[in-house]
Amino acid sequence: MRFEAITWERLADAFAVRADALEPADGGPWLKTAVDGAPAARTGEFAERVAQALRVRGRAVLVVSTEGFLRPASLRYEYGKEDPDSYYGSWFDTGALWREVFGPLEPGGSGRVLPDLWDPVTDRATRSPYRLLPEGGVLVVHGPLLLGHWFPFDLSVHLRLSPGALRRRTEGGGHWTLPAFARYEEEAEPASRANAVVRADDPLHPAWTGWDRDG
């Protein structure tokens, strides 16, 4: 896999240009995109850059973080608070993402998306209001482990960290999740599924594969 140096600003612009030229694969009016990566890769920062670049082009954008779709603590911690298999398979409420985020953006859908569902700090429902994404709008979902669930993304980027960089940049309390990300790399092969891969070991000097290798 060949990588070319790029800045985050240029990368966000490249993502926005590509997205702006795409038609949704399902024939509906909403484009669905993903920024996949471990928390240490700071997917939210890049997702916001992409959103801003798209808004400059006149596109309505809704950014959704998977951190807002965690399961209740009673389910996340069923096998302990630091179980990597639970983190990999049952921490995130994929059913709610399908129902509240992707379902409303299917052809003929309402466009009313729930931006988040559960607050992990209070361990209560967020009770956030639904957000209407106008036709022609772009959904940008960001977070970890996104590319192993067959979510209907029209465009996706995987922010890749080498095992060493992932360990260095993961805060000490999160090191127990590292086996989950190793399993994700092996089983889901996100670098093969994504439309582009960004090497993010150095947060100030990313590099990417370009779009010439569709996932």
Helices and strands as residue ranges (DSSP letters): E 4-5, H 8-20, E 31-36, G 39-41, H 43-56, E 61-65, G 66-69, H 73-76, H 84-89, H 94-97, I 98-102, G 103-105, E 112-113, E 118-119, E 124-125, E 131-132, E 138-143, G 146-148, E 155-160, H 163-169, G 172-177, H 178-187, H 190-193, E 196-199, E 207-208
